[in-house]
Amino acid sequence: MTAEHQQQQHQQQHTSKVNDTVLIVGASIAGMMQALLWKAGIPYDSYERAAEVRALGSALCFNATTAQIFKFGSKGYIISRAMLYDVLRRQVHKERFHMDRRVVSISQKNDIDQGNNEGKGGVTVEFQDGSTVRGGILVGADGAYSAVRQNMYAQLKEKNLSPASDDVPLPISL
Ligand SMILES: Cc1cc2nc3c(=O)[nH]c(=O)nc-3n(C[C@H](O)[C@H](O)[C@H](O)COP(=O)(O)OP(=O)(O)OC[C@H]3O[C@@H](n4cnc5c(N)ncnc54)[C@H](O)[C@@H]3O)c2cc1C
């Protein structure tokens, strides 16, 4: 199957099954890695607050198992982060990456809340400009101060669903 054919197939899937779309927040290394989902036929859209992403840091280590996944042979590697980011970027669809889109909140709804037949659950993401998108699954790849994590955490707390261990102070001071 050619890359063009794969892309068409991906777009068809995207338009016909919006509720199956995986929404990825953050387009750095972790988000970019998630975007490879399209290779398994899973539609996605990626939302990034920056106008452009530059891979931070100098290098990272691939152990032998990870190297094989990337078809880099069977040995471990130390690879430049910028190079890895570039390899990933060349394998995803530019048009599925929505830059300058800062996520401020997320909400999840179950079938009863929806009161319609759009499928199971789903998640709605709201951006700083007030616009929203809806998808089936949300991946928070928005880094250390993740807005996705903070939103999820606040919602779990509200529903008394956060693990009790989260309220226990850390046994160490940082
Ligand atoms: C100075 C420095 C040097 C480092 N050097 C190395 C190194 O040499 N090797 C190494 O392995 N690691 C290094 N690290 C650690 C490495 O950068 C992180 O582990 C890695 O970047 C985490 O990747 P990530 O994709 O999870 O998150 P991040 O790289 O933090 O990416 C998060 C992305 O989400 C976006 N985002 C954040 N909030 C929102 C929002 N609300 N809406 C939409 N988008 C959002 C951000 O703009 C960003 O693009 C370094 C870190 C720093 C700070």
Ligand as a Chemical Component Dictionary entry (heavy atoms), coordinates in Angstrom:
data_LIG
# 
_chem_comp.id                   LIG 
_chem_comp.type                 NON-POLYMER 
_chem_comp.pdbx_formal_charge   0 
_chem_comp.three_letter_code    LIG 
# 
loop_
_chem_comp_atom.comp_id 
_chem_comp_atom.atom_id 
_chem_comp_atom.alt_atom_id 
_chem_comp_atom.type_symbol 
_chem_comp_atom.charge 
_chem_comp_atom.model_Cartn_x 
_chem_comp_atom.model_Cartn_y 
_chem_comp_atom.model_Cartn_z 
_chem_comp_atom.pdbx_ordinal 
LIG C1  C1  C 0 16.692 21.665 29.480 1  
LIG C2  C2  C 0 16.236 20.243 29.339 2  
LIG C3  C3  C 0 17.105 19.297 28.795 3  
LIG C4  C4  C 0 16.724 17.968 28.663 4  
LIG N1  N1  N 0 17.585 17.058 28.128 5  
LIG C5  C5  C 0 17.210 15.777 27.921 6  
LIG C6  C6  C 0 18.074 14.844 27.247 7  
LIG O1  O1  O 0 19.171 15.164 26.836 8  
LIG N2  N2  N 0 17.626 13.586 27.086 9  
LIG C7  C7  C 0 16.395 13.181 27.520 10 
LIG O2  O2  O 0 16.052 12.022 27.313 11 
LIG N3  N3  N 0 15.553 14.057 28.142 12 
LIG C8  C8  C 0 15.924 15.327 28.335 13 
LIG N4  N4  N 0 15.074 16.209 28.968 14 
LIG C9  C9  C 0 13.768 15.733 29.411 15 
LIG C10 C10 C 0 12.843 15.708 28.215 16 
LIG O3  O3  O 0 12.765 16.988 27.639 17 
LIG C11 C11 C 0 11.455 15.261 28.643 18 
LIG O4  O4  O 0 11.526 14.026 29.289 19 
LIG C12 C12 C 0 10.586 15.079 27.404 20 
LIG O5  O5  O 0 10.591 16.267 26.657 21 
LIG C13 C13 C 0 9.189  14.721 27.773 22 
LIG O6  O6  O 0 8.515  14.587 26.556 23 
LIG P1  P1  P 0 6.969  14.853 26.462 24 
LIG O7  O7  O 0 6.595  14.739 24.998 25 
LIG O8  O8  O 0 6.281  13.959 27.429 26 
LIG O9  O9  O 0 6.746  16.342 27.035 27 
LIG P2  P2  P 0 7.304  17.738 26.545 28 
LIG O10 O10 O 0 8.547  17.577 25.734 29 
LIG O11 O11 O 0 7.334  18.617 27.742 30 
LIG O12 O12 O 0 6.184  18.241 25.542 31 
LIG C14 C14 C 0 4.911  18.642 25.943 32 
LIG C15 C15 C 0 4.272  19.338 24.737 33 
LIG O13 O13 O 0 2.932  19.657 25.075 34 
LIG C16 C16 C 0 2.681  21.021 24.742 35 
LIG N5  N5  N 0 1.657  21.513 25.673 36 
LIG C17 C17 C 0 1.817  21.755 27.012 37 
LIG N6  N6  N 0 0.650  22.177 27.546 38 
LIG C18 C18 C 0 -0.247 22.199 26.525 39 
LIG C19 C19 C 0 -1.623 22.563 26.460 40 
LIG N7  N7  N 0 -2.310 22.971 27.540 41 
LIG N8  N8  N 0 -2.255 22.476 25.262 42 
LIG C20 C20 C 0 -1.588 22.040 24.147 43 
LIG N9  N9  N 0 -0.269 21.711 24.160 44 
LIG C21 C21 C 0 0.383  21.770 25.340 45 
LIG C22 C22 C 0 4.030  21.726 24.909 46 
LIG O14 O14 O 0 4.082  22.931 24.167 47 
LIG C23 C23 C 0 4.977  20.662 24.384 48 
LIG O15 O15 O 0 5.164  20.728 22.989 49 
LIG C24 C24 C 0 15.432 17.561 29.099 50 
LIG C25 C25 C 0 14.555 18.519 29.639 51 
LIG C26 C26 C 0 14.937 19.839 29.750 52 
LIG C27 C27 C 0 13.978 20.836 30.347 53 
# 
loop_
_chem_comp_bond.comp_id 
_chem_comp_bond.atom_id_1 
_chem_comp_bond.atom_id_2 
_chem_comp_bond.value_order 
_chem_comp_bond.pdbx_ordinal 
LIG C1  C2  SING 1  
LIG C2  C3  SING 2  
LIG C2  C26 DOUB 3  
LIG C3  C4  DOUB 4  
LIG C4  N1  SING 5  
LIG C4  C24 SING 6  
LIG N1  C5  DOUB 7  
LIG C5  C6  SING 8  
LIG C5  C8  SING 9  
LIG C6  O1  DOUB 10 
LIG C6  N2  SING 11 
LIG N2  C7  SING 12 
LIG C7  O2  DOUB 13 
LIG C7  N3  SING 14 
LIG N3  C8  DOUB 15 
LIG C8  N4  SING 16 
LIG N4  C9  SING 17 
LIG N4  C24 SING 18 
LIG C9  C10 SING 19 
LIG C10 O3  SING 20 
LIG C10 C11 SING 21 
LIG C11 O4  SING 22 
LIG C11 C12 SING 23 
LIG C12 O5  SING 24 
LIG C12 C13 SING 25 
LIG C13 O6  SING 26 
LIG O6  P1  SING 27 
LIG P1  O7  DOUB 28 
LIG P1  O8  SING 29 
LIG P1  O9  SING 30 
LIG O9  P2  SING 31 
LIG P2  O10 DOUB 32 
LIG P2  O11 SING 33 
LIG P2  O12 SING 34 
LIG O12 C14 SING 35 
LIG C14 C15 SING 36 
LIG C15 O13 SING 37 
LIG C15 C23 SING 38 
LIG O13 C16 SING 39 
LIG C16 N5  SING 40 
LIG C16 C22 SING 41 
LIG N5  C17 SING 42 
LIG N5  C21 SING 43 
LIG C17 N6  DOUB 44 
LIG N6  C18 SING 45 
LIG C18 C19 SING 46 
LIG C18 C21 DOUB 47 
LIG C19 N7  SING 48 
LIG C19 N8  DOUB 49 
LIG N8  C20 SING 50 
LIG C20 N9  DOUB 51 
LIG N9  C21 SING 52 
LIG C22 O14 SING 53 
LIG C22 C23 SING 54 
LIG C23 O15 SING 55 
LIG C24 C25 DOUB 56 
LIG C25 C26 SING 57 
LIG C26 C27 SING 58 
# 
